Amino acid sequence: MYCTHCGATIAEDATFCPACGDPVTAVVPGAAPALANATAYAGFWLRLVAWIIDELILNAVLLLVAVPLGPLFFHRGPFHQPIGRSEAIVFFFWFISLSFIGVWLYFALFESSSWQATPGKRALGLFVTDMQGRRISFPRASARFFGKILSSMLLLFGYVMAGFTAKKQALHDILADCLVLRRI
């Protein structure tokens, strides 16, 4: 078998070309070429749209939790007296902390699950793998998530890298040895 990108010889069971790193396209026997179970690297724009879908989902859940709880924490007693500044700070600290944990678990659990993708990625046919095309573990998905903090701290340049690297990897993908692929 030969790589369609560089022409190198590839083992029959290979997922990626050992020479150029391109994903090996596997054709399902009897399927039309347009219906082949092939993959390609997911680019910046597709990943951005997937992220927007995930943020819409996460924000909807956050609103469903925050709106009913807000009045409980900001007014107390039978006369609905407002809470003090220190109580509000404690509430916001816990709310932000629990929100962060929820977002981390959302991304890490979905990407390490059999889906290999968050609902946003799945809607666009994207999935996360290790460098050999295998499902990633929860610790690796967590490392990828926490790497996103570094990608963000660098004025989002870590994300923009996905548009310019050969394997369409963002900084957090490189740090966690991951790929984001799309079904074509």
ZAMARGU-4260 file (C-alpha; in steps of 0.2 Angstrom, whole numbers, plus 5000, padded with zeros to 4 digits):
<rodrens>
0) 5000/5000/5000 | 5006/5018/4996 | 5003/5035/5004 | 4992/5045/4993 | 5001/5061/4998
5) 5020/5057/4997 | 5020/5040/4989 | 5029/5031/5003 | 5026/5012/5006 | 5014/5009/5020
10) 5010/4994/5030 | 4993/4987/5028 | 4987/4990/5046 | 4995/5008/5047 | 4984/5022/5052
15) 4997/5036/5047 | 5011/5037/5034 | 5027/5034/5043 | 5036/5046/5030 | 5024/5061/5030
20) 5012/5058/5044 | 4997/5060/5033 | 4982/5049/5039 | 4980/5033/5028 | 4963/5033/5019
25) 4954/5016/5021 | 4941/5012/5009 | 4926/5001/5015 | 4925/4986/5003 | 4910/4988/4992
30) 4907/5006/4996 | 4907/5020/4983 | 4923/5031/4984 | 4913/5046/4990 | 4907/5035/5005
35) 4924/5029/5010 | 4929/5029/5028 | 4943/5041/5026 | 4950/5054/5037 | 4960/5071/5036
40) 4967/5083/5048 | 4954/5095/5055 | 4958/5113/5051 | 4957/5129/5061 | 4940/5135/5055
45) 4931/5118/5057 | 4938/5117/5075 | 4932/5135/5078 | 4914/5131/5073 | 4915/5115/5084
50) 4921/5126/5099 | 4907/5138/5096 | 4894/5124/5097 | 4902/5117/5113 | 4902/5134/5120
55) 4883/5136/5116 | 4880/5120/5125 | 4890/5124/5140 | 4883/5141/5142 | 4865/5135/5141
60) 4869/5122/5155 | 4877/5136/5165 | 4862/5147/5163 | 4850/5133/5168 | 4861/5131/5184
65) 4864/5149/5188 | 4847/5157/5185 | 4838/5147/5198 | 4853/5147/5211 | 4856/5166/5209
70) 4842/5172/5220 | 4845/5159/5233 | 4863/5166/5235 | 4860/5185/5233 | 4845/5187/5245
75) 4843/5180/5262 | 4830/5180/5276 | 4812/5183/5275 | 4814/5201/5270 | 4826/5196/5256
80) 4840/5206/5262 | 4855/5207/5250 | 4871/5197/5255 | 4887/5206/5259 | 4902/5209/5248
85) 4912/5195/5256 | 4898/5182/5254 | 4896/5187/5236 | 4915/5185/5233 | 4914/5167/5241
90) 4899/5163/5230 | 4908/5169/5214 | 4924/5159/5219 | 4914/5143/5221 | 4904/5146/5206
95) 4919/5150/5195 | 4928/5135/5202 | 4914/5123/5199 | 4911/5130/5182 | 4929/5127/5177
100) 4929/5109/5184 | 4913/5106/5174 | 4921/5113/5158 | 4936/5102/5161 | 4926/5086/5163
105) 4915/5090/5148 | 4930/5091/5137 | 4941/5077/5145 | 4927/5065/5147 | 4919/5067/5129
110) 4936/5067/5121 | 4942/5051/5130 | 4925/5042/5127 | 4921/5031/5113 | 4914/5046/5104
115) 4932/5053/5104 | 4924/5070/5102 | 4913/5083/5111 | 4896/5086/5104 | 4902/5101/5094
120) 4916/5091/5086 | 4905/5076/5083 | 4892/5087/5074 | 4905/5092/5062 | 4913/5074/5060
125) 4929/5078/5070 | 4937/5067/5083 | 4953/5067/5094 | 4966/5054/5093 | 4984/5051/5098
130) 4998/5051/5085 | 4994/5033/5080 | 4976/5036/5078 | 4970/5028/5094 | 4957/5034/5106
135) 4965/5045/5120 | 4965/5042/5138 | 4957/5053/5151 | 4974/5059/5158 | 4979/5064/5140
140) 4962/5072/5137 | 4965/5082/5153 | 4983/5087/5148 | 4976/5093/5131 | 4962/5103/5140
145) 4975/5111/5152 | 4986/5114/5138 | 4972/5125/5131 | 4976/5137/5145 | 4993/5140/5138
150) 4986/5141/5121 | 4975/5155/5127 | 4988/5164/5137 | 4998/5167/5122 | 4986/5179/5115
155) 4976/5164/5107 | 4992/5160/5096 | 4992/5142/5102 | 4975/5140/5094 | 4980/5149/5078
160) 4994/5137/5076 | 4981/5124/5069 | 4980/5134/5053 | 4999/5133/5050 | 5006/5117/5056
165) 5008/5102/5044 | 4996/5091/5054 | 4984/5105/5059 | 4989/5104/5077 | 4986/5118/5090
170) 4999/5121/5104 | 4989/5110/5116 | 4988/5096/5103 | 5007/5096/5101 | 5009/5096/5120
175) 4997/5081/5123 | 5003/5072/5107 | 4986/5072/5099 | 4978/5075/5082 | 4960/5081/5078
180) 4954/5072/5063 | 4939/5074/5052 | 4929/5061/5043 | 4929/5064/5024
</rodrens>
